[in-house]
Amino acid sequence: MSGQDITRERIRLTEELIRPHVRRTPILHLKGIEFGLGSMDVVLKLELLQHSGSFKARGAFANILMREIPKAGIVAASGGNHGAAVAFAAMKLGKPATIFVPTVASPAKVERIRGYGARLIISGESYADAFAKSEDWIREDGGMAIHAYDQRETLLGQGTVGLEFQEQFPTLDTLLVAVGGGGLIGGIAAWYSGDTKIVGVEPEAAPTLATALRAGRPVDSPGGGVAADSLAPRRVGELMFPIARRHLDHVVLVSDQAIIAAQKQLWDVARLVAEPGGAAALAALTSGKYKPKHNERVGVVVCGGNTEAVAFSKGQEPGPENARAADPPLAQL
């Protein structure tokens, strides 16, 4: 199995398979002047409106529908969005699911997992601890693991975001995509296959793909910051890395302050409440880390909305002093 298995044709077939189970999320076409960016088009792909609150539902359904599920059911390790997506897909398809999360997991995301009826096991202080426990569970009790990003079916499912976006707005010049483990950007880049410039966006505190590209292979990287619950794995996936090397234009790094500011701008301009990871791609644009050309048409994937950080929707601006209370840096996925 390699990145070469993630093809446009397979993404299209995956889209047909999961179509009855996922939302075709809308796009929002805005003008750059609304963000203080001048004459350009900004097109948001609203994956925060997907089932379970993030794009990860696509990969979860792809895994369950494309693989044989044992009687022991499904097992996943997560700090939030992936666990919620797997729990939701398992509930909808009538499969038992066991989700491992670390002790630092956000209460909001923990309750979402519980609400979908999955067996929840809280274990360890980090995602790595929870992942190790999930592997022990599989060895002892069975179950099929669904990896958050480094699995063929996961990448194929996430690639359907690119398929939809291209159908909805076929004339994009550039697409900005946040990077955690790389499942989303790997799938999207495989779909576009060089037809559109793809730019990865990572927090300065978690430069997993940037570090891997410098090293020439996935390697361990620092992980932290305000978006650590979704954009700070230990390293990017092996499957997405060759796709990134072939099809990504480059990667930019954004600060926590830029991410928080982008969250506020999403609310001020579009009344969208995104989690920090969901706002990271826009932060590249609004902070000036990505500088578009005159009249460039830029797409942005707003990839998640599972957050308690809604104080600014009531008139209070977000900031570093309340970011941790709203979205504690939990595990890496």
ZADO-1210 file (C-alpha; in nm, 4 decimals, padded with zeros to 6 digits):
<atoms>
<atom x="00.0000" y="00.0000" z="00.0000" code="MET" pos="1"/>
<atom x="00.1355" y="00.3418" z="-00.0975" code="SER" pos="2"/>
<atom x="00.0289" y="00.6923" z="-00.1869" code="GLY" pos="3"/>
<atom x="-00.0139" y="00.5689" z="-00.5442" code="GLN" pos="4"/>
<atom x="-00.3293" y="00.3877" z="-00.4299" code="ASP" pos="5"/>
<atom x="-00.4954" y="00.7265" z="-00.3700" code="ILE" pos="6"/>
<atom x="-00.6118" y="00.8104" z="-00.7222" code="THR" pos="7"/>
<atom x="-00.8810" y="01.0334" z="-00.8680" code="ARG" pos="8"/>
<atom x="-01.0778" y="00.7326" z="-00.9878" code="GLU" pos="9"/>
<atom x="-01.0723" y="00.5682" z="-00.6454" code="ARG" pos="10"/>
<atom x="-01.1722" y="00.8942" z="-00.4790" code="ILE" pos="11"/>
<atom x="-01.4646" y="00.9213" z="-00.7200" code="ARG" pos="12"/>
<atom x="-01.5750" y="00.5652" z="-00.6423" code="LEU" pos="13"/>
<atom x="-01.5422" y="00.6373" z="-00.2706" code="THR" pos="14"/>
<atom x="-01.7582" y="00.9473" z="-00.3086" code="GLU" pos="15"/>
<atom x="-02.0313" y="00.7398" z="-00.4720" code="GLU" pos="16"/>
<atom x="-02.0127" y="00.4900" z="-00.1846" code="LEU" pos="17"/>
<atom x="-02.0296" y="00.7402" z="00.1021" code="ILE" pos="18"/>
<atom x="-02.2639" y="00.9882" z="-00.0681" code="ARG" pos="19"/>
<atom x="-02.5807" y="00.8637" z="00.1093" code="PRO" pos="20"/>
<atom x="-02.4123" y="00.9027" z="00.4478" code="HIS" pos="21"/>
<atom x="-02.2296" y="01.2377" z="00.4372" code="VAL" pos="22"/>
<atom x="-02.3337" y="01.5930" z="00.3711" code="ARG" pos="23"/>
<atom x="-02.2369" y="01.7737" z="00.0545" code="ARG" pos="24"/>
<atom x="-02.1175" y="02.0745" z="00.2474" code="THR" pos="25"/>
<atom x="-02.1828" y="02.4186" z="00.0990" code="PRO" pos="26"/>
<atom x="-01.9333" y="02.6786" z="-00.0150" code="ILE" pos="27"/>
<atom x="-01.9418" y="03.0467" z="00.0724" code="LEU" pos="28"/>
<atom x="-01.8129" y="03.2854" z="-00.1948" code="HIS" pos="29"/>
<atom x="-01.6812" y="03.6074" z="-00.0427" code="LEU" pos="30"/>
<atom x="-01.4744" y="03.9024" z="-00.1574" code="LYS" pos="31"/>
<atom x="-01.1306" y="03.9608" z="-00.0173" code="GLY" pos="32"/>
<atom x="-01.2227" y="04.3127" z="00.0846" code="ILE" pos="33"/>
<atom x="-01.4457" y="04.1617" z="00.3555" code="GLU" pos="34"/>
<atom x="-01.1277" y="04.0318" z="00.5204" code="PHE" pos="35"/>
<atom x="-00.9267" y="04.3430" z="00.4378" code="GLY" pos="36"/>
<atom x="-00.7508" y="04.1614" z="00.1542" code="LEU" pos="37"/>
<atom x="-00.8389" y="04.3760" z="-00.1461" code="GLY" pos="38"/>
<atom x="-00.9493" y="04.2586" z="-00.4911" code="SER" pos="39"/>
<atom x="-00.9750" y="03.8817" z="-00.4869" code="MET" pos="40"/>
<atom x="-01.2218" y="03.5989" z="-00.4400" code="ASP" pos="41"/>
<atom x="-01.2235" y="03.3953" z="-00.1193" code="VAL" pos="42"/>
<atom x="-01.4238" y="03.0731" z="-00.1363" code="VAL" pos="43"/>
<atom x="-01.4814" y="02.8837" z="00.1879" code="LEU" pos="44"/>
<atom x="-01.5590" y="02.5111" z="00.1867" code="LYS" pos="45"/>
<atom x="-01.7685" y="02.4641" z="00.5015" code="LEU" pos="46"/>
<atom x="-01.6641" y="02.1235" z="00.6325" code="GLU" pos="47"/>
<atom x="-01.7438" y="02.2410" z="00.9840" code="LEU" pos="48"/>
<atom x="-02.1056" y="02.1706" z="00.8828" code="LEU" pos="49"/>
<atom x="-02.0267" y="01.8042" z="00.8131" code="GLN" pos="50"/>
<atom x="-02.1740" y="01.5302" z="01.0324" code="HIS" pos="51"/>
<atom x="-01.9929" y="01.5151" z="01.3691" code="SER" pos="52"/>
<atom x="-01.8553" y="01.8645" z="01.3108" code="GLY" pos="53"/>
<atom x="-01.5605" y="01.7978" z="01.0801" code="SER" pos="54"/>
<atom x="-01.4476" y="01.6486" z="00.7505" code="PHE" pos="55"/>
<atom x="-01.3396" y="01.3334" z="00.9319" code="LYS" pos="56"/>
<atom x="-01.6834" y="01.1764" z="00.8937" code="ALA" pos="57"/>
<atom x="-01.5926" y="01.1109" z="00.5299" code="ARG" pos="58"/>
<atom x="-01.2949" y="00.8937" z="00.6146" code="GLY" pos="59"/>
<atom x="-01.4845" y="00.7190" z="00.8920" code="ALA" pos="60"/>
<atom x="-01.7687" y="00.6137" z="00.6613" code="PHE" pos="61"/>
<atom x="-01.5224" y="00.5118" z="00.3900" code="ALA" pos="62"/>
<atom x="-01.3441" y="00.2788" z="00.6311" code="ASN" pos="63"/>
<atom x="-01.6592" y="00.1132" z="00.7620" code="ILE" pos="64"/>
<atom x="-01.8169" y="00.0722" z="00.4186" code="LEU" pos="65"/>
<atom x="-01.5036" y="-00.0487" z="00.2390" code="MET" pos="66"/>
<atom x="-01.3657" y="-00.2910" z="00.4983" code="ARG" pos="67"/>
<atom x="-01.4960" y="-00.6045" z="00.6669" code="GLU" pos="68"/>
<atom x="-01.5922" y="-00.5258" z="01.0245" code="ILE" pos="69"/>
<atom x="-01.5230" y="-00.8024" z="01.2794" code="PRO" pos="70"/>
<atom x="-01.7721" y="-00.8907" z="01.5521" code="LYS" pos="71"/>
<atom x="-01.5576" y="-00.7026" z="01.8012" code="ALA" pos="72"/>
<atom x="-01.6354" y="-00.3856" z="01.6079" code="GLY" pos="73"/>
<atom x="-01.4288" y="-00.0757" z="01.5455" code="ILE" pos="74"/>
<atom x="-01.1494" y="00.0751" z="01.7525" code="VAL" pos="75"/>
<atom x="-01.0078" y="00.4252" z="01.7214" code="ALA" pos="76"/>
<atom x="-00.7755" y="00.6473" z="01.9215" code="ALA" pos="77"/>
<atom x="-00.8438" y="01.0187" z="01.9136" code="SER" pos="78"/>
<atom x="-00.8349" y="01.3438" z="02.0986" code="GLY" pos="79"/>
<atom x="-01.1606" y="01.4639" z="01.9474" code="GLY" pos="80"/>
<atom x="-01.2752" y="01.4976" z="01.5883" code="ASN" pos="81"/>
<atom x="-01.1675" y="01.1571" z="01.4590" code="HIS" pos="82"/>
<atom x="-01.3222" y="00.9805" z="01.7567" code="GLY" pos="83"/>
<atom x="-01.6471" y="01.1709" z="01.7150" code="ALA" pos="84"/>
<atom x="-01.6575" y="01.0911" z="01.3434" code="ALA" pos="85"/>
<atom x="-01.5927" y="00.7195" z="01.3934" code="VAL" pos="86"/>
<atom x="-01.8499" y="00.7042" z="01.6728" code="ALA" pos="87"/>
<atom x="-02.1081" y="00.8795" z="01.4536" code="PHE" pos="88"/>
<atom x="-02.0460" y="00.6595" z="01.1502" code="ALA" pos="89"/>
<atom x="-02.0553" y="00.3440" z="01.3640" code="ALA" pos="90"/>
<atom x="-02.3853" y="00.4529" z="01.5191" code="MET" pos="91"/>
<atom x="-02.5409" y="00.5222" z="01.1794" code="LYS" pos="92"/>
<atom x="-02.4238" y="00.1915" z="01.0334" code="LEU" pos="93"/>
<atom x="-02.5059" y="-00.0167" z="01.3396" code="GLY" pos="94"/>
<atom x="-02.1516" y="-00.1186" z="01.4300" code="LYS" pos="95"/>
<atom x="-02.0031" y="-00.1317" z="01.7805" code="PRO" pos="96"/>
<atom x="-01.7220" y="00.1185" z="01.8393" code="ALA" pos="97"/>
<atom x="-01.4643" y="00.1681" z="02.1119" code="THR" pos="98"/>
<atom x="-01.2918" y="00.5059" z="02.1239" code="ILE" pos="99"/>
<atom x="-00.9779" y="00.5804" z="02.3255" code="PHE" pos="100"/>
<atom x="-00.9049" y="00.9382" z="02.4284" code="VAL" pos="101"/>
<atom x="-00.6450" y="01.0878" z="02.6639" code="PRO" pos="102"/>
<atom x="-00.7265" y="01.2564" z="02.9931" code="THR" pos="103"/>
<atom x="-00.6735" y="01.6011" z="02.8420" code="VAL" pos="104"/>
<atom x="-00.9510" y="01.5530" z="02.5851" code="ALA" pos="105"/>
<atom x="-01.1984" y="01.8382" z="02.5542" code="SER" pos="106"/>
<atom x="-01.5174" y="01.7784" z="02.7534" code="PRO" pos="107"/>
<atom x="-01.7244" y="01.8905" z="02.4546" code="ALA" pos="108"/>
<atom x="-01.5685" y="01.6321" z="02.2259" code="LYS" pos="109"/>
<atom x="-01.5818" y="01.3613" z="02.4908" code="VAL" pos="110"/>
<atom x="-01.9536" y="01.4212" z="02.5375" code="GLU" pos="111"/>
<atom x="-02.0086" y="01.4119" z="02.1630" code="ARG" pos="112"/>
<atom x="-01.8433" y="01.0703" z="02.1441" code="ILE" pos="113"/>
<atom x="-02.0545" y="00.9461" z="02.4342" code="ARG" pos="114"/>
<atom x="-02.3662" y="01.0917" z="02.2759" code="GLY" pos="115"/>
<atom x="-02.3124" y="00.8815" z="01.9648" code="TYR" pos="116"/>
<atom x="-02.3222" y="00.5672" z="02.1787" code="GLY" pos="117"/>
<atom x="-01.9612" y="00.4525" z="02.1481" code="ALA" pos="118"/>
<atom x="-01.7755" y="00.2849" z="02.4322" code="ARG" pos="119"/>
<atom x="-01.5395" y="00.5543" z="02.5567" code="LEU" pos="120"/>
<atom x="-01.2147" y="00.4730" z="02.7348" code="ILE" pos="121"/>
<atom x="-01.0147" y="00.7623" z="02.8776" code="ILE" pos="122"/>
<atom x="-00.6542" y="00.6573" z="02.9214" code="SER" pos="123"/>
<atom x="-00.3161" y="00.8282" z="02.9284" code="GLY" pos="124"/>
<atom x="-00.2111" y="01.1892" z="02.9137" code="GLU" pos="125"/>
<atom x="-00.1477" y="01.2167" z="02.5391" code="SER" pos="126"/>
<atom x="-00.2749" y="01.0876" z="02.2078" code="TYR" pos="127"/>
<atom x="00.0249" y="00.8567" z="02.1892" code="ALA" pos="128"/>
<atom x="-00.0808" y="00.7007" z="02.5206" code="ASP" pos="129"/>
<atom x="-00.4379" y="00.6547" z="02.4016" code="ALA" pos="130"/>
<atom x="-00.3184" y="00.5089" z="02.0708" code="PHE" pos="131"/>
<atom x="-00.0953" y="00.2578" z="02.2527" code="ALA" pos="132"/>
<atom x="-00.3898" y="00.1518" z="02.4693" code="LYS" pos="133"/>
<atom x="-00.6068" y="00.1060" z="02.1604" code="SER" pos="134"/>
<atom x="-00.3448" y="-00.1228" z="02.0078" code="GLU" pos="135"/>
<atom x="-00.3326" y="-00.3268" z="02.3290" code="ASP" pos="136"/>
<atom x="-00.7120" y="-00.3538" z="02.3179" code="TRP" pos="137"/>
<atom x="-00.7065" y="-00.4818" z="01.9604" code="ILE" pos="138"/>
<atom x="-00.4453" y="-00.7438" z="02.0413" code="ARG" pos="139"/>
<atom x="-00.6441" y="-00.8697" z="02.3397" code="GLU" pos="140"/>
<atom x="-01.0064" y="-00.8319" z="02.2326" code="ASP" pos="141"/>
<atom x="-01.0006" y="-00.7864" z="01.8566" code="GLY" pos="142"/>
<atom x="-01.1587" y="-00.5076" z="01.6611" code="GLY" pos="143"/>
<atom x="-01.0707" y="-00.3181" z="01.3461" code="MET" pos="144"/>
<atom x="-00.8562" y="-00.0079" z="01.3836" code="ALA" pos="145"/>
<atom x="-00.9514" y="00.3047" z="01.1916" code="ILE" pos="146"/>
<atom x="-00.6492" y="00.5309" z="01.1739" code="HIS" pos="147"/>
<atom x="-00.7108" y="00.9029" z="01.1793" code="ALA" pos="148"/>
<atom x="-00.4976" y="00.9795" z="00.8746" code="TYR" pos="149"/>
<atom x="-00.2468" y="00.7120" z="00.7725" code="ASP" pos="150"/>
<atom x="-00.4819" y="00.4661" z="00.6033" code="GLN" pos="151"/>
<atom x="-00.5879" y="00.4249" z="00.2411" code="ARG" pos="152"/>
<atom x="-00.9628" y="00.4394" z="00.3069" code="GLU" pos="153"/>
<atom x="-00.9207" y="00.7459" z="00.5272" code="THR" pos="154"/>
<atom x="-00.7347" y="00.9375" z="00.2569" code="LEU" pos="155"/>
<atom x="-00.9852" y="00.8319" z="-00.0086" code="LEU" pos="156"/>
<atom x="-01.2709" y="00.9565" z="00.2064" code="GLY" pos="157"/>
<atom x="-01.1041" y="01.2883" z="00.2783" code="GLN" pos="158"/>
<atom x="-01.0239" y="01.3269" z="-00.0900" code="GLY" pos="159"/>
<atom x="-01.3951" y="01.3641" z="-00.1594" code="THR" pos="160"/>
<atom x="-01.3684" y="01.7157" z="-00.0125" code="VAL" pos="161"/>
<atom x="-01.1559" y="01.8062" z="-00.3137" code="GLY" pos="162"/>
<atom x="-01.3952" y="01.6384" z="-00.5569" code="LEU" pos="163"/>
<atom x="-01.6890" y="01.8352" z="-00.4193" code="GLU" pos="164"/>
<atom x="-01.5024" y="02.1642" z="-00.4045" code="PHE" pos="165"/>
<atom x="-01.3911" y="02.1365" z="-00.7651" code="GLN" pos="166"/>
<atom x="-01.7472" y="02.0631" z="-00.8758" code="GLU" pos="167"/>
<atom x="-01.8818" y="02.3572" z="-00.6746" code="GLN" pos="168"/>
<atom x="-01.6141" y="02.6083" z="-00.7803" code="PHE" pos="169"/>
<atom x="-01.4060" y="02.4742" z="-01.0692" code="PRO" pos="170"/>
<atom x="-01.1995" y="02.7889" z="-01.1311" code="THR" pos="171"/>
<atom x="-00.9935" y="02.8097" z="-00.8118" code="LEU" pos="172"/>
<atom x="-00.6350" y="02.9217" z="-00.8549" code="ASP" pos="173"/>
<atom x="-00.5155" y="02.8189" z="-00.5085" code="THR" pos="174"/>
<atom x="-00.6490" y="02.6065" z="-00.2238" code="LEU" pos="175"/>
<atom x="-00.5346" y="02.6497" z="00.1368" code="LEU" pos="176"/>
<atom x="-00.5666" y="02.3386" z="00.3552" code="VAL" pos="177"/>
<atom x="-00.4718" y="02.2891" z="00.7196" code="ALA" pos="178"/>
<atom x="-00.2314" y="02.0040" z="00.7966" code="VAL" pos="179"/>
<atom x="-00.2347" y="01.7762" z="01.0982" code="GLY" pos="180"/>
<atom x="-00.1505" y="01.4159" z="01.0167" code="GLY" pos="181"/>
<atom x="-00.2073" y="01.4926" z="00.6505" code="GLY" pos="182"/>
<atom x="-00.5138" y="01.2842" z="00.5686" code="GLY" pos="183"/>
<atom x="-00.7162" y="01.5815" z="00.4478" code="LEU" pos="184"/>
<atom x="-00.4509" y="01.7558" z="00.2423" code="ILE" pos="185"/>
<atom x="-00.3226" y="01.4224" z="00.1095" code="GLY" pos="186"/>
<atom x="-00.6647" y="01.3245" z="-00.0185" code="GLY" pos="187"/>
<atom x="-00.7366" y="01.6703" z="-00.1603" code="ILE" pos="188"/>
<atom x="-00.3970" y="01.6954" z="-00.3308" code="ALA" pos="189"/>
<atom x="-00.4448" y="01.3507" z="-00.4842" code="ALA" pos="190"/>
<atom x="-00.7779" y="01.4628" z="-00.6259" code="TRP" pos="191"/>
<atom x="-00.6517" y="01.7879" z="-00.7804" code="TYR" pos="192"/>
<atom x="-00.3256" y="01.6203" z="-00.8935" code="SER" pos="193"/>
<atom x="-00.1590" y="01.9475" z="-00.9832" code="GLY" pos="194"/>
<atom x="-00.4612" y="02.1112" z="-01.1522" code="ASP" pos="195"/>
<atom x="-00.4826" y="02.3699" z="-00.8725" code="THR" pos="196"/>
<atom x="-00.2083" y="02.5065" z="-00.6495" code="LYS" pos="197"/>
<atom x="-00.2365" y="02.3413" z="-00.3072" code="ILE" pos="198"/>
<atom x="-00.0789" y="02.5151" z="-00.0080" code="VAL" pos="199"/>
<atom x="-00.0493" y="02.3443" z="00.3294" code="GLY" pos="200"/>
<atom x="-00.0988" y="02.5470" z="00.6469" code="VAL" pos="201"/>
<atom x="00.0435" y="02.4419" z="00.9828" code="GLU" pos="202"/>
<atom x="00.0727" y="02.6059" z="01.3238" code="PRO" pos="203"/>
<atom x="00.4198" y="02.7303" z="01.4074" code="GLU" pos="204"/>
<atom x="00.3940" y="02.5150" z="01.7209" code="ALA" pos="205"/>
<atom x="00.3292" y="02.1972" z="01.5208" code="ALA" pos="206"/>
<atom x="00.5233" y="02.2002" z="01.1896" code="PRO" pos="207"/>
<atom x="00.4848" y="01.8307" z="01.1137" code="THR" pos="208"/>
<atom x="00.4770" y="01.8459" z="00.7342" code="LEU" pos="209"/>
<atom x="00.7295" y="02.1276" z="00.7080" code="ALA" pos="210"/>
<atom x="00.9697" y="01.9241" z="00.9220" code="THR" pos="211"/>
<atom x="00.9094" y="01.6119" z="00.7139" code="ALA" pos="212"/>
<atom x="00.9704" y="01.7943" z="00.3858" code="LEU" pos="213"/>
<atom x="01.3008" y="01.9291" z="00.5157" code="ARG" pos="214"/>
<atom x="01.4029" y="01.5815" z="00.6347" code="ALA" pos="215"/>
<atom x="01.2846" y="01.4075" z="00.3191" code="GLY" pos="216"/>
<atom x="01.0631" y="01.1697" z="00.5173" code="ARG" pos="217"/>
<atom x="00.8072" y="01.1754" z="00.8019" code="PRO" pos="218"/>
<atom x="00.9914" y="01.2380" z="01.1284" code="VAL" pos="219"/>
<atom x="00.8886" y="01.3315" z="01.4806" code="ASP" pos="220"/>
<atom x="00.8087" y="01.6989" z="01.5222" code="SER" pos="221"/>
<atom x="00.7129" y="01.9319" z="01.8069" code="PRO" pos="222"/>
<atom x="00.3411" y="01.9452" z="01.8752" code="GLY" pos="223"/>
<atom x="00.1520" y="02.2115" z="02.0657" code="GLY" pos="224"/>
<atom x="-00.0319" y="02.5384" z="02.0392" code="GLY" pos="225"/>
<atom x="-00.3923" y="02.6459" z="02.0358" code="VAL" pos="226"/>
<atom x="-00.4847" y="02.3973" z="01.7592" code="ALA" pos="227"/>
<atom x="-00.3084" y="02.0997" z="01.9169" code="ALA" pos="228"/>
<atom x="-00.6288" y="01.8963" z="01.9363" code="ASP" pos="229"/>
<atom x="-00.6414" y="01.8627" z="01.5585" code="SER" pos="230"/>
<atom x="-00.3165" y="01.9870" z="01.4020" code="LEU" pos="231"/>
<atom x="-00.0354" y="01.8466" z="01.6149" code="ALA" pos="232"/>
<atom x="00.0358" y="01.4784" z="01.5575" code="PRO" pos="233"/>
<atom x="00.3811" y="01.3463" z="01.6296" code="ARG" pos="234"/>
<atom x="00.4463" y="01.3092" z="01.2569" code="ARG" pos="235"/>
<atom x="00.2611" y="01.3133" z="00.9251" code="VAL" pos="236"/>
<atom x="00.1433" y="00.9925" z="00.7641" code="GLY" pos="237"/>
<atom x="00.3588" y="00.7722" z="00.5449" code="GLU" pos="238"/>
<atom x="00.0849" y="00.7450" z="00.2813" code="LEU" pos="239"/>
<atom x="00.0283" y="01.1164" z="00.2364" code="MET" pos="240"/>
<atom x="00.3950" y="01.2137" z="00.2258" code="PHE" pos="241"/>
<atom x="00.4716" y="01.1130" z="-00.1358" code="PRO" pos="242"/>
<atom x="00.1474" y="01.2816" z="-00.2432" code="ILE" pos="243"/>
<atom x="00.2579" y="01.6000" z="-00.0681" code="ALA" pos="244"/>
<atom x="00.5974" y="01.5908" z="-00.2346" code="ARG" pos="245"/>
<atom x="00.4377" y="01.5520" z="-00.5781" code="ARG" pos="246"/>
<atom x="00.1433" y="01.7868" z="-00.5573" code="HIS" pos="247"/>
<atom x="00.1859" y="02.0490" z="-00.2840" code="LEU" pos="248"/>
<atom x="00.3177" y="02.3875" z="-00.3860" code="ASP" pos="249"/>
<atom x="00.4531" y="02.4712" z="-00.0408" code="HIS" pos="250"/>
<atom x="00.3702" y="02.4888" z="00.3303" code="VAL" pos="251"/>
<atom x="00.3273" y="02.8031" z="00.5403" code="VAL" pos="252"/>
<atom x="00.3354" y="02.8304" z="00.9189" code="LEU" pos="253"/>
<atom x="00.0971" y="03.0492" z="01.1187" code="VAL" pos="254"/>
<atom x="00.1087" y="03.1672" z="01.4779" code="SER" pos="255"/>
<atom x="-00.1468" y="03.0932" z="01.7476" code="ASP" pos="256"/>
<atom x="-00.2357" y="03.4622" z="01.7484" code="GLN" pos="257"/>
<atom x="-00.3078" y="03.4491" z="01.3742" code="ALA" pos="258"/>
<atom x="-00.5294" y="03.1438" z="01.4202" code="ILE" pos="259"/>
<atom x="-00.7280" y="03.3097" z="01.6988" code="ILE" pos="260"/>
<atom x="-00.7648" y="03.6252" z="01.4874" code="ALA" pos="261"/>
<atom x="-00.8918" y="03.4137" z="01.1952" code="ALA" pos="262"/>
<atom x="-01.1505" y="03.2535" z="01.4248" code="GLN" pos="263"/>
<atom x="-01.2791" y="03.5991" z="01.5096" code="LYS" pos="264"/>
<atom x="-01.2807" y="03.7073" z="01.1454" code="GLN" pos="265"/>
<atom x="-01.4834" y="03.4025" z="01.0471" code="LEU" pos="266"/>
<atom x="-01.7395" y="03.5063" z="01.3051" code="TRP" pos="267"/>
<atom x="-01.7339" y="03.8763" z="01.2191" code="ASP" pos="268"/>
<atom x="-01.7568" y="03.8248" z="00.8419" code="VAL" pos="269"/>
<atom x="-01.9601" y="03.5063" z="00.8024" code="ALA" pos="270"/>
<atom x="-02.1023" y="03.4252" z="01.1483" code="ARG" pos="271"/>
<atom x="-01.9150" y="03.0951" z="01.1454" code="LEU" pos="272"/>
<atom x="-01.7795" y="02.9486" z="01.4705" code="VAL" pos="273"/>
<atom x="-01.4763" y="02.7359" z="01.3842" code="ALA" pos="274"/>
<atom x="-01.2380" y="02.5539" z="01.6120" code="GLU" pos="275"/>
<atom x="-00.8746" y="02.6694" z="01.5960" code="PRO" pos="276"/>
<atom x="-00.7764" y="02.3947" z="01.3532" code="GLY" pos="277"/>
<atom x="-01.0730" y="02.4850" z="01.1372" code="GLY" pos="278"/>
<atom x="-00.9587" y="02.8464" z="01.1139" code="ALA" pos="279"/>
<atom x="-00.5895" y="02.7745" z="01.0547" code="ALA" pos="280"/>
<atom x="-00.6050" y="02.7684" z="00.6747" code="ALA" pos="281"/>
<atom x="-00.7757" y="03.1083" z="00.6658" code="LEU" pos="282"/>
<atom x="-00.5129" y="03.2412" z="00.9063" code="ALA" pos="283"/>
<atom x="-00.2505" y="03.1959" z="00.6353" code="ALA" pos="284"/>
<atom x="-00.4439" y="03.4400" z="00.4198" code="LEU" pos="285"/>
<atom x="-00.5539" y="03.6939" z="00.6793" code="THR" pos="286"/>
<atom x="-00.2110" y="03.7094" z="00.8480" code="SER" pos="287"/>
<atom x="-00.0278" y="03.7660" z="00.5210" code="GLY" pos="288"/>
<atom x="00.1722" y="03.4425" z="00.5419" code="LYS" pos="289"/>
<atom x="00.0178" y="03.3533" z="00.2078" code="TYR" pos="290"/>
<atom x="00.0151" y="03.6526" z="-00.0265" code="LYS" pos="291"/>
<atom x="-00.2267" y="03.6131" z="-00.3179" code="PRO" pos="292"/>
<atom x="-00.1759" y="03.7773" z="-00.6521" code="LYS" pos="293"/>
<atom x="-00.4125" y="04.0433" z="-00.7838" code="HIS" pos="294"/>
<atom x="-00.7567" y="03.8917" z="-00.8511" code="ASN" pos="295"/>
<atom x="-00.6414" y="03.5457" z="-00.7411" code="GLU" pos="296"/>
<atom x="-00.9244" y="03.3057" z="-00.6572" code="ARG" pos="297"/>
<atom x="-00.8361" y="03.1377" z="-00.3295" code="VAL" pos="298"/>
<atom x="-01.0219" y="02.8480" z="-00.1721" code="GLY" pos="299"/>
<atom x="-01.0057" y="02.7775" z="00.2008" code="VAL" pos="300"/>
<atom x="-01.1213" y="02.4575" z="00.3703" code="VAL" pos="301"/>
<atom x="-01.2827" y="02.5417" z="00.7052" code="VAL" pos="302"/>
<atom x="-01.2361" y="02.1894" z="00.8295" code="CYS" pos="303"/>
<atom x="-01.3880" y="02.1748" z="01.1788" code="GLY" pos="304"/>
<atom x="-01.6262" y="02.3399" z="01.4222" code="GLY" pos="305"/>
<atom x="-01.6061" y="02.1291" z="01.7375" code="ASN" pos="306"/>
<atom x="-01.5255" y="02.3958" z="01.9907" code="THR" pos="307"/>
<atom x="-01.6432" y="02.5603" z="02.3079" code="GLU" pos="308"/>
<atom x="-01.4740" y="02.8833" z="02.2018" code="ALA" pos="309"/>
<atom x="-01.7896" y="03.0822" z="02.1411" code="VAL" pos="310"/>
<atom x="-01.7328" y="03.3683" z="02.3825" code="ALA" pos="311"/>
<atom x="-01.6596" y="03.6026" z="02.0926" code="PHE" pos="312"/>
<atom x="-01.9984" y="03.5212" z="01.9414" code="SER" pos="313"/>
<atom x="-02.1480" y="03.6931" z="02.2448" code="LYS" pos="314"/>
<atom x="-01.9438" y="04.0061" z="02.2070" code="GLY" pos="315"/>
<atom x="-01.6189" y="03.8995" z="02.3715" code="GLN" pos="316"/>
<atom x="-01.3169" y="03.8709" z="02.1479" code="GLU" pos="317"/>
<atom x="-01.1108" y="03.5534" z="02.1690" code="PRO" pos="318"/>
<atom x="-00.7543" y="03.5836" z="02.2815" code="GLY" pos="319"/>
<atom x="-00.4622" y="03.3918" z="02.4206" code="PRO" pos="320"/>
<atom x="-00.5920" y="03.4409" z="02.7733" code="GLU" pos="321"/>
<atom x="-00.9104" y="03.2422" z="02.7040" code="ASN" pos="322"/>
<atom x="-00.7973" y="03.0156" z="02.4208" code="ALA" pos="323"/>
<atom x="-00.6860" y="02.7388" z="02.6535" code="ARG" pos="324"/>
<atom x="-01.0061" y="02.7478" z="02.8522" code="ALA" pos="325"/>
<atom x="-01.2081" y="02.7282" z="02.5330" code="ALA" pos="326"/>
<atom x="-01.0030" y="02.4697" z="02.3472" code="ASP" pos="327"/>
<atom x="-00.7480" y="02.3039" z="02.5757" code="PRO" pos="328"/>
<atom x="-00.4565" y="02.1619" z="02.3771" code="PRO" pos="329"/>
<atom x="-00.5549" y="01.7996" z="02.4016" code="LEU" pos="330"/>
<atom x="-00.4220" y="01.5107" z="02.2090" code="ALA" pos="331"/>
<atom x="-00.2854" y="01.5246" z="01.8635" code="GLN" pos="332"/>
<atom x="-00.5895" y="01.4132" z="01.6645" code="LEU" pos="333"/>
</atoms>
